[in-house]
Amino acid sequence: MPPVATPTLVKTPRSTRSTIALKLVMAVSGLLFIAFTLVHMYGNLKAFSGQEKFNDYAHHLRELGEPILPYEGFLWITRVGLLVALVAHVTAAVILARRAGAARRDKYQVKRNVASSLSSRTMRWGGATLLIFIIWHLINFTAGKVNPQTGETGDAAGDPYSLLVDTFSVWWMTIIYLVAMLALAFHLHHGTWSSIQTLGYTNTASSRARAKQAGWLLAIVIAGGYSLVPLAVLTGIIEK
């Protein structure tokens, strides 16, 4: 009697299911970050309205949700949620990168970048650059409120507008910020496309084209919008 074929070939290997799950984690957390950057950009652009309106907006964020939430409760919920999303995003990225590297070694593949875009080739380095920038950005504006112009720390004056203007009045701080925005643009361009693809919305040629257009649009709007404020400070359009 001939051997009976087993159905193991039809089953999805556990490693494949795990890889798909990790890509979903990256896609969903990435979309959360896009939503946050859009809202945060809106707040940053309030600087063009002047010191009083910018500071009023910053103060309003601390009171958002009262009396249901305590003072700064909404901000802390947002911070914890973003931290969880960041840890998940970075962890998934590291695991997937290691698996991709192991697969190339196992199959003796030669690395070719002919068909890939610059944004896809710089995803890992761009991600690492953004992670370092986020840490400094938090020290600068949130955790330590370090003023690079005066060397002062803390928020005794309760004046985030002055901290913003003092920070970007230092030319090298603006350069660092703009380099980070360039990395963000590349990351958004490919990340948006990858997220839409992972979620299964690139099954047709037209949907793939729209996904690529969405990546370009978000990259230009978000990175460009964030760059406006430091450039305006450096050129004297925004001042104290």
C-alpha positions in Angstrom: 0.0 0.0 0.0 1.5 3.4 -1.1 2.3 5.9 1.7 -0.4 8.4 2.4 0.6 12.0 1.8 0.4 14.2 4.9 -1.1 17.7 4.8 1.9 19.4 6.4 2.8 21.2 3.2 -0.5 23.1 3.3 0.0 24.3 6.8 1.6 27.7 7.4 4.9 27.2 9.3 5.0 28.7 12.7 7.9 31.0 11.8 5.9 32.4 8.8 2.9 33.1 11.0 5.2 34.8 13.5 6.7 36.9 10.8 3.3 38.0 9.6 2.3 38.9 13.1 5.5 40.9 13.6 4.8 42.8 10.3 1.3 43.5 11.5 2.6 44.9 14.7 4.9 47.2 12.8 2.1 48.3 10.4 -0.4 49.1 13.2 2.2 50.8 15.5 3.5 52.7 12.4 0.0 54.0 11.6 -0.4 55.1 15.2 2.8 57.1 14.9 1.6 58.7 11.7 -1.6 59.8 13.4 0.4 61.2 16.4 2.9 63.1 14.2 0.0 64.8 12.3 -1.6 65.9 15.5 1.7 67.0 17.0 2.6 68.9 13.9 -0.6 70.9 14.2 0.5 71.8 17.7 3.9 72.8 16.6 2.5 75.1 13.9 0.7 77.0 16.6 4.1 78.7 17.1 3.2 80.9 14.1 0.2 82.3 16.1 2.5 83.8 18.7 3.7 83.1 22.2 0.4 83.5 24.0 -1.6 81.1 21.7 1.2 78.5 21.6 1.5 78.5 25.4 -2.3 78.4 25.8 -2.4 75.3 23.5 0.3 73.6 25.5 -1.5 74.4 28.8 -4.8 73.1 27.3 -3.2 69.7 26.6 -2.4 69.4 30.3 -6.0 70.1 31.2 -7.6 67.9 28.5 -10.0 65.4 29.9 -10.6 67.1 33.3 -12.4 66.5 35.6 -12.7 62.9 34.4 -8.9 62.6 34.1 -6.5 64.2 36.5 -4.2 67.1 35.5 -1.9 65.9 32.7 -3.8 62.6 32.7 -4.5 62.7 29.0 -0.8 63.5 28.3 0.4 60.6 30.4 -2.1 58.1 28.8 -0.8 59.3 25.4 2.9 59.0 26.5 2.4 55.4 27.9 0.5 54.4 24.7 3.2 55.8 22.5 6.0 54.1 24.6 4.3 50.7 24.3 3.9 51.3 20.5 7.5 52.3 20.2 8.8 49.3 22.1 6.6 47.0 20.0 7.7 48.7 16.7 11.4 48.6 17.5 11.3 45.0 18.8 9.4 43.7 15.8 11.9 45.6 13.5 14.9 44.1 15.2 13.5 40.5 15.0 12.5 40.9 11.4 15.9 42.3 10.5 17.7 39.4 12.1 15.5 36.9 10.3 16.1 38.6 7.0 19.8 38.5 7.6 19.7 34.8 8.5 17.7 34.0 5.4 20.2 35.7 3.2 23.1 33.8 4.8 21.2 30.4 4.5 20.4 30.9 0.9 23.8 32.5 0.0 22.0 35.4 -1.5 23.9 38.3 -3.0 22.6 41.6 -1.8 21.2 43.6 -4.7 19.8 47.1 -4.4 19.0 47.7 -8.1 15.2 47.5 -7.8 14.8 48.9 -4.3 14.2 52.6 -3.5 16.5 54.7 -1.4 13.9 55.0 1.4 13.6 51.2 1.6 17.4 50.7 1.8 17.7 53.3 4.6 14.8 52.1 6.7 17.0 50.5 9.4 19.5 53.3 9.7 16.7 55.9 9.4 14.8 54.2 12.2 17.9 54.1 14.4 18.5 57.8 13.7 14.9 58.6 14.6 15.1 56.7 17.8 18.2 58.6 18.9 16.5 61.9 17.9 13.3 61.0 19.8 15.4 60.5 23.0 17.1 63.8 22.6 13.8 65.5 21.7 12.2 64.3 24.9 15.2 65.5 26.9 15.0 68.8 25.2 11.3 69.6 25.3 9.6 67.1 27.8 11.6 65.2 30.4 14.5 67.6 31.1 13.4 70.7 29.2 17.0 71.5 28.5 17.6 74.9 26.9 20.6 74.5 24.6 21.1 78.3 24.5 21.2 79.1 28.2 21.9 75.6 29.7 18.9 75.9 32.0 16.7 72.9 32.7 13.1 72.6 34.0 10.0 74.5 33.3 9.9 77.1 36.1 8.6 79.8 33.8 6.0 77.5 32.2 6.9 79.0 28.9 7.3 76.3 26.2 7.3 78.9 23.4 10.5 80.5 24.7 12.1 77.1 25.0 11.2 76.4 21.4 12.6 79.7 20.2 15.7 79.4 22.2 16.3 75.9 21.0 16.0 76.7 17.3 17.9 79.9 17.6 21.0 77.7 18.0 21.9 76.9 14.4 23.3 73.4 15.0 20.1 72.4 16.8 18.1 73.4 13.7 20.5 71.4 11.5 20.1 68.3 13.8 16.3 68.7 13.6 16.3 69.1 9.8 18.5 66.0 9.4 16.0 64.1 11.6 13.1 65.3 9.5 14.9 64.0 6.4 15.2 60.6 8.0 11.5 60.9 9.0 10.6 61.6 5.4 12.3 58.5 4.0 10.9 56.4 6.9 7.4 57.6 6.2 7.7 57.1 2.5 8.5 53.5 2.7 6.8 52.8 6.0 3.4 54.0 4.7 3.7 51.8 1.7 4.8 48.8 3.8 2.0 49.3 6.3 -0.7 49.5 3.6 0.8 46.4 1.9 0.9 44.4 5.1 -2.7 45.2 5.8 -3.6 43.8 2.4 -4.6 47.0 0.5 -2.2 46.7 -2.4 -3.7 43.9 -4.4 -4.2 45.9 -7.6 -1.9 48.1 -9.7 -4.1 51.1 -8.9 -4.1 50.4 -5.1 -0.3 50.0 -5.2 0.0 53.3 -7.0 -2.2 55.0 -4.4 -0.2 53.5 -1.6 3.0 54.9 -3.0 1.4 58.3 -3.5 0.2 58.2 0.1 3.7 57.6 1.2 5.1 60.5 -0.7 2.2 62.8 0.4 2.7 62.0 4.1 6.5 62.3 3.9 6.3 65.7 2.3 3.5 67.1 4.5 4.8 65.8 7.8 8.5 66.3 7.4 7.9 69.6 5.6 5.4 70.8 8.3 7.8 70.0 11.1 10.7 71.8 9.3 8.8 75.1 9.0 9.0 76.0 12.7 12.8 75.7 13.2 13.5 77.4 9.8 11.1 80.2 10.8 12.9 80.6 14.1 16.4 80.6 12.5 15.3 83.2 10.0 13.6 85.4 12.5 10.0 84.9 11.4 9.2 83.4 14.7 10.7 85.3 17.6 10.2 86.2 21.3 
